Amino acid sequence: MPGGRKRPAPFAGFSPFARSLIFSASTSSCPKALPLPDASTSDADAETPRQDNMPRPPSKRAKLTEPSSDEVEDRGSSGSEEESFSTSGSDDGEDSSEELETVQADFAFFDPKPSDFHGVRLLLKTYLDSKPWDLTGFVDLILAQTTVGTVVKLADDDDEEGEGNGAEKANSSNNTDDDDLFGLISVLNLGRHAEQKCIKDLKEYLLAVCADKGTKKQLRSLLEDKASSVGLLVCRRFVNFPYELVPKLYDALFDEVSWATEDEPTKELRDSFRFKQYLLVVRMLERKTPAKHKSKKSKDDDEPVIYPKLEDEIFHKLSSWSFTFPIRSEQSAQQEMKDYKEMGLVMAIKADVVPKFRKKLEDLVSE
C-alpha cells in the first residue's frame, strides 16, 4: 500500500498486572512465546504525501531496525516507505528467582493475505465462545478484504534485506506467516455480507445470548434493518502483543475506512465503508463475588470488572448500549484470576465517537 507509516510513540513498558491477563484465545497456542517486553521504537523514513495532500495509510511492509540506531535507511528496491516496530526487554523477575532472557522483537503491519489463514483462524478460534459456526468462512472474509484490515507479525530477514522479487518473498514466507502472526484488526459490513453463512451464524448467536428484551430489540435492528451501515469491528491479538502498538493499530484501521470511502473502485464498495455504527464482540473478566473489603490501596485485581484489552474499557464507556453474557469455553487457570469469571461483552459504538476513542486510547497508552 502506498505511503509511509507514522512514527509510533515511545514505549512505556508493561505493568506486572498486565502480565497476568492471559485470554482464552492466547493461553494455549501462541506461536512464539515472548515475555511481555519493555519496548523502544525506531523512527522510519519521512512520509510521502498524496498528490491531493491527504495523508496515506501507513505502509504495512516493514524492515527490521538496527538495534543500535533509531533511524532506518530505506534499502528496498521499490522505493516505498517502510517501517517496523522494534521491541526489547526483560522481565524483572518479581516474586520469582527465575531469570528471563532479553528478547529483541520487530513487529510489522501487513495487508491480510491467504497464507495468513491458519494464524488468523487461531486468533479467532474462541470468537463466538465454543459455538460451532462457519469460522472458516469468517476468516476468508477478513483475508479477502485487503484494503481495510491489518495483520501484525514479526518482521523477517526478507524485510530487512529488501531484495528479490515479490514472488520469491511470498514463497519463502508462506511457511512462516502463521508462526509470526501476533494480531489482527478488521471491520466487516454486516449488510454487504448478510448472506454469508458465517454472518448468519454470528447474528443467530448474538440474538441467542442477549437476555434483555429491550437490548435484543436494539441488537436486532442493528443486525437487520441498519446492517448496511454497521461495521463488525474485530480486533484479536496474543497476550504478548506490545500494548504500545494498539493505538497505531486502530489508527491504521480507521484511516483505511476513511480512505476506502474515496478510493474503492465502485460506489457500492465506497458506500459500504460509510459506517454509522460499529458492533464489537469482546471479552471481559467479572468478579465472581463482591470483594469483602475495599482498602484505599486496592489492587487492580480487586476491581469488579477487568478488561484484558485496554481499549475495551474506553469502548464500553462510549457505547450506546451493551450487554454481557456468560462464556462457556475453558476459563483461565491462572491463580490471579481465580476470583473472576470470563464474560462476553457486546457493544454498539456510534461512528461519530471514534475520534474521541482514538484520543482517549492514545492518552491512556502514553501515561
N, C-alpha and C positions, 0 to 999 in steps of 0.2 A: 504494500500500500504506500502511496507517495507521501512524502513529508517526513519530519523528524519528531521524535517524542520529546516532550518537555522534560526538563531535569527534575528528578524526584527530590523530595525534601530529605534533609539529613535523617538518618535512622536514629530512633530514640532508645531501642532496646526493649526486652520483654520483662514483665513482672513475674515473680515466682508463681502467682496465681494463674497467669496466662498459660504457664507450662502444664497446669493440671487439667485444663479443659480439652479433653480428647473426645471428639464426637463419634458417633457410631459409624459414620462414613469413613472415618480415618483411623479407627482403632486397630484394625486388623491387617490392612493391606497397603499401607503407604509404600510406594515403590522404593524410595530411598529414605531411610530413617535418619534425619538430621536433628541434632539438638537445636532447640529454638535459639536463634542467634541474636547477639547484639549486631548491629549492622552499620555499614558505611556505604555511601553511594559514590558512583563515579559520574562525572559530567560527560555529556555526549556532545557531538558536533552541533553547531548552531542550526536553528530551524530554518527551513526553506519555505517562505510564504507562498501561498497560492497566488495565481495571477490576479484573482479577484479580491486579494487582500484578506481573505478568510482563512484562519488557521486550519491546517490539515490534521487528520487523525494521526496520533503518534505511530511511528514505524513499529512493526511487530517483528521485524528481523533484527537480531541483536548480536553483538560481538562480545566476547569475553573482554573484560577490562584487565589491564595490568595492575596487580595488587599494589605496586609502588607508586602509581600515578593516578591523579584524579581526571586527567584528560585522556581522551581516546582519539587516536588518529583513524580516520575513515580509510580503510585499506581495501574496501570492496571494489569489485570490478564494475558494479553498476552505477556507482557514484551517488546512490541514495543514502540518506542519513540513517544511521542505525545506533541503537543504544542497548546496553544491558544494565541490570541492577546487581551490583556486587554486594554480597553479604558475608560477613565472617564473624566468628565469636566463639566463646566457650562458656559453659555453664559454671557458675561459681561453686557448685558442689554443696548447696545448702542442705543441712541435715544429712549429709552423706559424705563418706570418705572416698567415694569412687571419683577418680579424676577423668574428666571427659576431654577428648582431644579437640583442638580448634578445627573448625570446618570452614573452608572457603567455598562459597556457592555463588554462581552468577545466574540470575533469573532473567528470562527474556519473554516478551509478549509476542504472540504469533496469531495469525489467522487460523481458524479451525480447518482441518483437512481430514480426509478419510482415514489416514493412518493413525489418527488420534482416537479412533473408535473405542478401543479397549480401555484406555486411560480415562476417557470421559465416562464410559459406562461404569467404571469402578467408582468414580466420584458420585454418580447419580444412583448407585445401587439401592440406597435406602431413601431416595427422594420421596416416595409415597409409602414409607414405612415398609411393611412386609407384604403389601398387596401385590398379587400377580397382575401385571399390566404390560402394555406394549412398550417396555423400556427401550428395546432396540430401535423401534420407530421414533421414539423421542430423541434418542442420541443422534439418529440420522438427520432429523430436522435441524438440530443445533449445528451439526457439522456441515450441512448443506448451505447454511446462511453465513457466508464468509464476510460480507460487507459490514455486518453488525454482530460482534461477538469476538471474544478473545480467549485463548488458552495460554497458560503460563507454564513454562518448562525451564529446566536447567539449560543454559546455553552450552553448546558443544564446541568441539575443536573446529568443525567446519565453519561455524560463525566467526571464530577468531581469525582464521586464515583468509576467509573471504575469497577463495579461489575455486575454480572449477565451475562447470555449468550447472544449471538448476536440476537437471535430470540426475546427474551424479550425486548431488547433495540429497535429493529426495530418496534415491535408492539407498544411500549409505545411512540415512537416518530412520528408515522405516522400522528397523528392528529396535530402535532405542526410544522412539517417541513416547510410547506408553510408560516406559520406565521413568522418563524425565518429566511427565506431566504432573503439576502440583496444584493447578487451579483452573477454573473456567468461569466465564461470565457471558451471559447472552440474554436476549429478550425476544420472545416469540409472540406474534399477533394471534390472539385466540380466535378471532373471526376468520382470518386468512387460512388458518389450519384447522378449522372446525370439523372438517370431515375426516381428518386423520384419526385412526383408531387410538393412538396414544393420547390425543387431546380429549377424545370422548371418554376414555378411561379416567383421565385426570378429573374431568368435570363430575363424573359419577362418584368418584372417591371423595372429592371435596364436599359435595352435597350430602353424602352419607355421613361424614364425620362432623358436620355442622349441626349442633343440637338445638341452638336457639332459633325459633321460628322467624323472628324479625330479621336476624342476621342472615338466615338462609334465604330470605326473600331478596335481600340486597346482593347476596352472592349469586343467586340465580340470574338476577338482572345483569350482573357483570359478565357472567359466563355465556349468556344467551343474547338478550336484547342489545347490550352495549359491547358485545365481544369484538366488533370490528375496530374499536378504539381502545382496546385493553391489551396491554403487553404483559405476558407472563415473564417476570424477571427471575432469572436463575443464576445464582452465584454459589459455587461449591468449591471448596479447597481443603487441602490437608492441613492438619494442625500445625505443621512446621513451616507453613507459608508465612513469610515475613509480613506482619500486620502493617508495617510502614508502607507497603505497596498497595494496600487496599484502596486508599483514595485515588491513586493513579488508575487502578482497575476500573473503578466506577466513572472516573473522568473519561477514560477511553470509551466506555460503553455509551454514556450519554452524549458525548461528542459525536460518535458514529451514528447514533439515532438522529441527531440533528442534521448531519451531513447527508444521511440517507434520504431525508425528505426533499433534498435538492438534486442529489447525484444519481439516484436509481434510474434505470433506463426507461421505465414506464410510469405513467401517472398512478396506476393501480399499486405498484410497488412503493412509490413515494408516499402515497396516502396511507399505506399500511404501517408506516412508521410514525404517523402523526398521532401518537398516543395521548389520550386524555387521562388515563389511569393506568397504574401498574398493580399487578397482583403478585404477591410473594408468598411462597410456602417454605417456611424455615423451621428451625428447632430452637427451643429454649429449655432451661432447667428450672424446675419449680420445686421449692422446698416441700417435702412431704408433710411435715408438721411445723407449726409456727415455732420459732426459736423461743426458749423459755425466758432468756434474759437478753436484753439488747444493751450492751455496755457502750460507753462513749467511744471506746477503742474497738468497735466491732470490726471483725474481719470481713473480707469480701464474701467468704463462703457462708456468712450468716444472713446474706441478703435473701429476701423471699423469692426473687427471680434472678437468674443469671443468663446472660446472652453469650453463648460461645463465640459468635461472630459479633464483634463490637458494633458494627453498623446497624445490626438489627434492633438495638435499643433505640437508636435515632429514628429508624423507620417506624417503630412501634409508636413512639410519641407523636409522630407526624401523620399517622394513619387516620383515614376517615372512619374506618371501623375495622375490627379484628375479632378473631375467636381462636380459642385453643382447643386441642383435642389430645387424648392420650396416645402415646406411642407404644406399640406392642412388640417392636423388634427388640433385640438384645440390648440391655442397658449397660452403661459403662460400669466396669468393676472397680474403678478407682476408689480408694478409701476416702479421698477428699470429697467425693461426690455421693457418698453413701446416704446422705440425708436428702438427696434430690432425686426427682423423677424427671425423665425426659418427656417433653410435651411438643406436639406440633403447634405451630403458630401461623395462621393465615392472616394477611394484612392487605388492605386496599389503600393505595397511595395515589393521591392526585398528582398529575404531572407538573402542575404549577408549583409544587413544594420541592421539586427536585433541586433547584438552586440553593434553597435553604439547607437541604440534606447535605449537599456537597460541601457547603461552608462548615456546617457542624462537624462533619466527618474529618475534614482537614484540620479543624481546630482541635478535635479530640486526639488525633494521632500526633499532632505537633506539641501537645502539652508536655 
